[in-house]
Amino acid sequence: MIPEEIKKILQEVKNGSSSVESAMDQLRDLPFEDIGFAKIDHHRELRTGYPEVILCSGKTIAQITKIIAIMYEKGNNILATRANPEIFNAITDQFPEAIYNETAKAIVIKRKNIESSVSYISIVTAGTADIPVAEEAAVTAEMFGNRVERIFDVGVAGIHRLFQNIDVIRGGKVIIAVAGMEGALPSVLGGLVNKPIIAVPTSVGYGANFQGLSSLLTMLNSCAAGVSVVNIDNGFGAGYIASMINKL
């Protein structure tokens, strides 16, 4: 069912009292859908190029299911992050085509095909324990139509492993570097590549790692130029920004 405000805008274009460009400007600012506990922004993709994504943390299964059901009706692809298996099992009862990436803790429901980019995003982890955050970034980037190359466990503890994979890493239009512990990997890469690097600190490490604070501060204080930093364990944010850069 088409909302009345959209009908009015379309009619104005049809009768010549408004241009297509003017109509697009108006559509970008149309209201969201208010369902009480959430306000679903159906026009976010029109404004920003990317649809709304569901963060499952802090929401009940009933709330998540309701949000997905409404977004599903619009025919758009759906990405839900930080979802546990219990949430996924509840979702599949209503949406059997839903796919769960257990490592990334992400649910994907594809409603339409998006052509994959020619250029790719290199996603690099320091260690195996950093893979869950890297996978969240990968799933996000792939959901938005990007090719991804995964290069895992090439951190500074065995830096020869990084050099053996450097050509693949350099081939990416943008690089996501995921590391915990002391978080040195992005700085090392910053001196080896000519591509923008998005550093992702993880909460992997012993007590003095302070749940990722040590790696975050290392990355923020990087002496290598071309390194930007997202928040601790924020694979989604890194994947989103990398997608924007890859599609420029």
N, C-alpha and C positions, 0 to 999 in steps of 0.2 A: 504494500500500500504506500503510495507516494504522499508524503506530508504536504499540507496545503501551501506552505511557504515555497516549496520546490515547484509546485504546480504554477504558482504565481510567477516565479522567475522564468520558468520555461515558456509560459504564455507571452510574457513580455518580449522574449526573444523571437517567438513565432510571429507576433504582430508587428515586429520591427521597432518597438519603442525602447528596446534595450539591445546592446551588442552582446555577442558571445563572450567577449573579454569581460564585460561588466557583469554578466551572469556568473562567470567563474569566480570573480572577486566576491560576489555575494554568497556563493555556495561555500566558499572557504570559511565563512564565519557563521554558518548555520548552527542552530542549537544542537546540543548533545541529547542523548536519550536518557532521561532520568528514571531509574528503576528503584529509587529509594536509597538502597545501600551503595549504589554505584551510579555514576553518570558516564555512559558509554559514548565515546567520541568517535562516531562513525565517519566523520569527515577529516580525521587526522591525516589519512593517507593523501587526501586531496591537497591539504595544506603543506605537509612535510615530505611527502613521497613514501612514507612508511605507515602501515596501519598500527593501531593500538595493540600493545602486547600485555598479556595478563601476568601479573606477579602473584603467584599462588600463596606465598608466605603471608600469614595473618588473615587469610580468608577461609571461610568454611567451605566444605565440599558443595553444599547447596548454593552458596553464592557463586562459586566458580562455575558450576554447571549452568546456572542461570545466565551468567555473562556469556559463556561460550554459546549457549543456545541462541541468544539474541544476535551475536556476531555471526553465527553460522547462517542465519537467515539472509544475511546480506551477501553471502556468496564469497566472502574474502577468506584468504588463508589465515589460520589462527596459530599463534605461538603462545604457550603458557610456560613460564619459567618457575624454577624452585618448586616443582611438583613431586610429591612422593608417590610410591606405588599405590597407596590407598586412594589418592586422588585420581590417578590414572585408571584404576579398576572401576571407579564410579563413573568416570567419563565414558569409558568404552561401552557401558551398558546402553548409553544413548547415542554415542557416536563411535560405532565399531571401526571406522576407518582411521581413528586416532592412532598415532605412532608415538611410542615412548622411548626416549633416549635415557636409559637408566643412569649412565655415567654423568650426563649433563643435567639430569633431573628436569628434562624439558618434554613437553607434549606438543606435537605438531599435527595439525589437521589441514591437509592441502585441499583447497576447493578449486583452485585454478593454477595452471602451469605458469611459471615465470622463467623466461629464457635466461640461462646462466651466462654470466659475464665471460668475455674472452680472457681478460686479465684475471689474476687470482690473488688471494690473500694468503700470505704465509703465516701459519700459527705455530709458534715454537714454544716448547716448555723446557724448563731447566731440569725437571725430574718427572718421574712417573706419577708421583703424588700430586703434581700440578695439573694432570690431565682433566679431571672433572671441570675445573674452571675453564680450561682451554676448549673443552667440548661444548660448554655453554656458549662460548664465543663462536665456535664453528657452526653449531646448529643455527644460531641467530643469523650469521652471515649467509649461510646456505638458504635459509628461509627467505631471505631478501634477494635471492637470485645471484649469489656470488660463488665462484669456484674457490675451493679452499685446499691448500696443501698443508698437511699436518706433519710436523717434524718434532717428535717427542724425545725427551730425555737426553738433551745435549748441553747440559749446564756446565758451569766452570769447574766442577769437581773432576771432569774428564773432558777438557776443552777440545781435545783432538776429535771428539765426536761431532762437535760443532763445525769444524773445518771440513769434515768429510761431507757435510750437507749444505755447505755455504752457497753453492750454485743454485740449489732449489730455493733457499731462503731469499737470495738476492733477486730471484725471478719474480717475486711477488710485487705487486704495485704498492702494497702497504704490508707491514709486518706487525703481528701481535706477539709480544714476548711475555710469557707467563712464568713467574718464578716466586718461590717462597724463600725460606731461610734468610740469607743476606741480600737476595734480590739483585745479584750482579749481572745477570744475563743481558738485560736491555742495554746497559752501558757498554758491554763488550760488543754487542751487535752494532751499537751506534758508531763504533770506530771501524766497522767493516763493510757497511752497506750505504747506499745512497738513496734509500727509501725512508719514508716516515715510519717511526716505530711507536706503537702504542704499548706501553708497559702496564702489565697487570700484576700487582702484588697479590700473593696468596697467603692464607693463614697457616700454611704448612711450615712447621719448624718446632724447635724446642722452646723452653720457657722464655728465654731472652728474645725470642722472635716476637713476643707480645701479640700473638694472634694476627700476625701480618704487619704490625706497625714498623718493625725493623726493615722489612723489604720495601714498604711504602716510602719510608724516609730515604732509603738508599736510592730508590728510583727518582724521587723528587730532587735529590741532590746530585743526580748524574752529571758527570763532567762532559759527557758526549752530547753534542748538539743533535737536534732532530728527534729527541725522545719526549713523548708526552705520557701522562700517567692518569689512569682511572683509579677508582676506589678499590679497596681490598676485596678480592674474590669477585669482582664485577666483570665476569666474562661477557655478560649480555651487553654492557655498555661498550666494551671494546669491540665486540662484533658489529654493533650498530654503527659506531664511528668509522670502523674499517670499511664497512659497506658504503658509507657516504663518500669516503675518499676513493675507493676502488671504482666508483661509478661517475666520478667527476669527468 
